[in-house]
């Protein structure tokens, strides 16, 4: 989940990133995350039960590692 500071600026700058899974706050300095995160944004298609809905979330690296460990088919590196 990204939170933006939009006060007194034409452009928005990331102020805070919070992992949607564990709630960890990712440090952000001058709009730049100080740790890497996985950002997911998905617009669901017509043949889903979520037609045209947009889901968006961020997860920290630890939660990402936990997530992919559960895959039945392992990823290639």
Residue pairs with C-beta under 8 A, 6 or more apart in sequence:
1 17
1 18
1 20
1 57
1 58
2 14
2 16
2 17
2 39
2 58
3 14
3 15
3 16
3 17
3 18
4 12
4 13
4 14
4 15
5 12
5 13
5 14
5 15
6 12
13 30
13 31
14 28
14 31
14 32
14 33
15 28
16 25
16 26
16 28
17 25
17 26
17 28
17 33
17 37
17 58
18 24
18 25
18 26
18 58
19 25
19 26
19 37
19 58
19 59
19 60
19 63
20 57
20 58
20 59
21 59
21 60
21 63
21 67
22 60
22 62
22 63
24 60
24 62
24 63
26 33
26 34
26 35
26 37
26 58
26 60
27 33
27 34
27 35
28 34
35 60
35 61
36 61
37 58
37 59
37 60
37 61
38 58
38 59
38 61
38 64
39 56
39 57
39 58
40 55
40 56
40 57
40 58
40 59
41 54
41 55
41 56
42 54
42 55
42 56
43 52
43 53
43 54
44 50
44 51
44 52
44 53
44 54
44 55
45 51
45 52
46 52
59 67
68 75
